[in-house]
């Protein structure tokens, strides 16, 4: 095992996991709007869904995208459309009322896990994982190591962003303040589309 490459991979994963992107922005907004406990399925969906994506692509699914590059283009634009939809939903959301119908609640585990497959930042991370850091160990141990590290750093990052959003709840007590914050998060989410659209 290449120790220096493993350290480089760990640093890359930490930076990519903790920097703002669609997942983290949505977790921040969900933590504020719904609280940490109700955001936990979203946290788990991102963490497990992304780690599964790393494993699946690393173990051979990536060859499908090489053989059929049109699939990547389709996923890219599906992801962009879904991000626009999520940005609108976040912008229009306010704090939940007591007894409010929970159908408009936080993202579910399966919704968050499925979102990883159309998340542009997620694809950048996966492609870098599989190409630049594949030599950390012989195959398939390299994929197992990458998946495990991604699971740990993803869990830490997602939990941190959701807790940060939840910690803002006492400071943003009015419906207007929550709506203003969520509109700002929606704008940031739309801004994250720029690399997808121009690429």
HUPEQUI-V403463 format. One record per backbone hydrogen bond with DSSP energy under -1.0 kcal/mol. NH is the residue of the N-H (numbers start at 1). CO is the residue of the C=O. Records with the same first field share a line. If there is no record, write none. Layout:
# HUPEQUI-V403463
NH = CO / CO
This chain:
# HUPEQUI-V403463
2 = 136
6 = 2
7 = 3
8 = 4
9 = 5
10 = 6
11 = 7
12 = 8
13 = 9
14 = 10
15 = 11
16 = 12
17 = 13
18 = 14
19 = 15
25 = 21
26 = 22
27 = 23
28 = 24
29 = 25
30 = 26
31 = 27
32 = 28
33 = 29
34 = 30
35 = 31
43 = 39
44 = 40
45 = 41
46 = 42
47 = 43
48 = 44
49 = 45
50 = 46
51 = 47
52 = 48
53 = 49
54 = 50
55 = 51
56 = 52
57 = 53
58 = 54
59 = 55
60 = 57
61 = 56
62 = 57
63 = 60
64 = 61
66 = 62
67 = 63
68 = 64
71 = 68
73 = 69
74 = 70
75 = 71
76 = 72
77 = 73
78 = 74
79 = 75
80 = 76
81 = 77
82 = 78
83 = 79
84 = 80
85 = 81
86 = 82
87 = 83
88 = 84
89 = 85
90 = 86
91 = 87
92 = 88
100 = 97
105 = 102
112 = 108
113 = 109
114 = 110
115 = 111
117 = 114
118 = 115
123 = 119
124 = 120
125 = 121
126 = 122
127 = 123
128 = 124
129 = 125
130 = 126
131 = 127
132 = 128
133 = 128
136 = 133
141 = 138
142 = 138
144 = 140
145 = 141
146 = 142
147 = 143
148 = 144
149 = 145
150 = 146
151 = 147
152 = 148
153 = 149
154 = 150
155 = 151
156 = 152
157 = 153
158 = 154
159 = 155
160 = 156
161 = 157
162 = 158
163 = 159
164 = 160
165 = 161
166 = 162
167 = 163
169 = 166
172 = 168
178 = 174
179 = 175
180 = 176
181 = 177
182 = 178
183 = 179
184 = 180
185 = 181
186 = 182
187 = 183
188 = 184
189 = 185
190 = 186
191 = 187
192 = 188
193 = 190
194 = 191
197 = 193
198 = 194
199 = 195
